Amino acid sequence: MLCRFLLFLVSCIYLLGTAAAEVHQKVLYLSAANAANNWTAIESFSDGTWSIAPVNLEGFGETMFQRGFQAALEEVEDKLRLLMRLLNPNIVIVASKGLNVLTYLASMDIYNGPTILLSPIPNKCDHIHGNNWKDQWTNSMKVLRDKVVGPIGIGIGTSSDEQSIIVDMMNETLVCGETFEETNGQIFFQHCPAWFLRSFPGDHGWKNQDSNAINIASLIIRVLNSMDEAKKTKVHAI
């Protein structure tokens, strides 16, 4: 366990040095036993203005299956605190069950900044109550709404399962009010104006396909642009 933690610490220091030396914006991807992504392909669309630091939360999946989601969260909490302190990311990306890694960070006041959710799926744990998906979605969205400053970009697949399990469930909670769709297919949320949702070709594995690398990059660029717009609005207000 100590060797694993030291290796994790060395990786953090390396990622910190690389990000600081080469780019302006740091994007952190937290893998909670998720399928692999081609982050090199995704980063190729950055024009050198941002870089991605992918970090694998080693042991998360094994602990989750053996002792539950809450135990897995608690096991990686110290690593997450250290990671956020060292990297100080501009954006955090999570995928699928990583949704409640992000809400855990927010609920513990470890990170509450700009976020990208790739096909988010809720999991029951101490801060997310409920024995059905509607309750788990409701509690997850309440944490995102109340604790995450944003903006929040959400990417999902176009398959019927993705649409019903994610979009329909988010709508049913009414945590962010009604949703409305623009002509380009982008969805916004009535009471969460800093949120947006886009659908891309594929099922739950869309995010792991090289053909969608440009689409994940587009989510990052859209969130970064939203951050810039918010800063300009704040300056003009002053």
DOFI-292526 format. One record per residue (C-alpha): x, y, z. Coordinates in steps of 0.001 Angstrom, whole numbers, plus 500000, padded with zeros to 6 digits. Layout:
X Y Z
...
//
This chain:
500000 500000 500000
502833 502425 500846
504638 501687 497574
501402 502252 495659
500879 505608 497379
504496 506702 496730
504126 505797 493067
500918 507818 492975
502725 510793 494564
505562 510632 492019
503013 510508 489205
501266 513600 490590
504535 515523 490751
505378 514506 487180
501944 515531 485914
502194 518831 487754
505550 519640 486176
504409 518639 482704
501196 520642 482853
502848 523735 484300
505640 523716 481732
503606 523172 478577
500096 524603 478792
497848 527199 480369
494846 525080 481367
495042 521796 483273
492355 519162 482736
492334 516273 485200
490662 512975 484311
489884 510664 487220
489444 507032 486226
487406 505067 488748
487836 501623 487181
486650 503015 483837
487490 501748 480365
490521 503307 478694
490374 506530 476692
492782 507763 474030
493697 510993 475808
496546 511660 473389
494034 511791 470533
491702 514001 472568
494492 516381 473554
495576 516699 469901
492618 519065 469422
493827 521464 472135
496068 523695 469967
498442 523667 472923
496088 525680 475148
495222 522818 477516
496497 519395 478485
494943 516341 480095
496404 514576 483116
494754 511136 483327
494957 509587 486789
493852 506057 487576
492374 505626 491058
494113 502305 491514
492200 499719 493453
488883 501598 493241
487061 498939 491271
488293 496041 493382
487304 497749 496631
483933 498788 495206
483040 495215 494231
484313 493740 497484
483209 496308 500066
480950 498787 498294
481117 502202 496672
481469 504134 499932
484477 502070 500993
486109 502738 497626
485552 506485 498042
487045 506505 501517
490053 504499 500360
491007 507084 497713
490062 510231 499663
493597 511055 500811
494896 510518 497275
492213 512827 495892
492991 515558 498414
496692 515383 497569
495974 515304 493857
493792 518409 493959
496311 520278 496086
499228 519435 493802
497578 519797 490406
494950 522470 491146
493092 521544 487927
491012 523982 485902
488581 521216 484925
487889 517736 486296
486498 514993 484056
484833 511826 485320
482990 509058 483506
480084 506749 484317
480249 505829 488041
482826 508595 488433
479793 510883 488819
479715 510156 492541
483463 510476 492873
482877 514043 491704
479905 514605 494014
482002 513188 496860
484746 515713 496101
482161 518476 496104
480375 517333 499256
483708 517122 501095
484784 520575 499797
487781 519016 498051
486844 520259 494566
483809 522170 493323
484998 523751 490095
484304 523294 486370
483381 519727 485551
482742 517391 482625
480610 514283 483093
480850 511531 480481
477756 509289 480538
477267 509788 484297
475635 506974 486277
474821 507339 490019
475770 504886 492756
474379 504666 496261
476780 505776 498996
476677 507780 502236
476095 511146 500547
473836 509744 497790
470784 508078 499300
468049 506051 497648
467337 502486 496623
466305 503364 493082
467890 505337 490277
465434 508233 490451
466348 508939 494086
470054 508478 493394
469831 510794 490378
467891 513357 492431
470472 513401 495213
473388 513446 492784
471937 516410 490898
471239 518272 494127
474904 517990 495103
475964 519178 491648
473490 522076 491768
474244 523191 495317
477970 522494 495623
479595 522688 492171
480288 526210 490944
480488 525040 487343
480185 525186 484457
479195 521562 483991
479373 519916 480577
477679 516555 480101
478334 514190 477211
476283 511064 476545
475678 508554 473755
472791 508683 471296
471600 505142 472088
468139 504689 473562
469640 503307 476791
471826 506381 477266
468946 508720 476562
466498 506980 478898
468915 506183 481742
470547 509622 481756
468538 512362 480014
465093 511093 480972
466121 510413 484563
467699 513853 484913
464517 515410 483560
462292 513451 485935
464105 514781 489002
463219 518402 488102
466193 519431 490266
467204 521898 487563
463700 522546 486286
462714 521894 482704
465227 521230 479941
465174 522883 476545
466954 521917 473365
468539 524245 470832
468453 523607 467091
471987 522177 467255
470811 519494 469685
472489 520970 472748
470350 520722 475885
470241 523352 478631
468692 523307 482103
466169 525904 483266
467503 526489 486787
471112 525433 486164
472184 527887 483444
475852 526897 483653
475031 523301 482645
474772 521909 479119
474359 518437 477633
475380 517063 474240
474770 513665 472653
477340 511881 470493
477172 508729 468326
477215 505467 470249
476123 503665 473395
477665 503859 476887
481070 503127 475353
480967 506111 472965
483498 507984 475106
486114 505252 474661
485990 505293 470854
488702 507174 468965
486065 508528 466585
484596 510516 469474
487910 512011 470608
487032 515259 468855
483662 515316 470634
485197 514980 474091
487626 517741 473109
484650 519883 472096
483197 519502 475595
486482 520669 477121
486668 523652 474754
483027 524568 475461
483593 524495 479233
486778 526569 478906
484901 529107 476773
482138 529260 479382
484755 529913 482057
486189 532789 479989
482723 534237 479427
481982 534093 483153
485234 535904 483932
484452 538664 481411
480961 539066 482821
482376 539362 486333
484911 542003 485213
482226 544044 483459
479999 543840 486537
482797 545334 488635
//
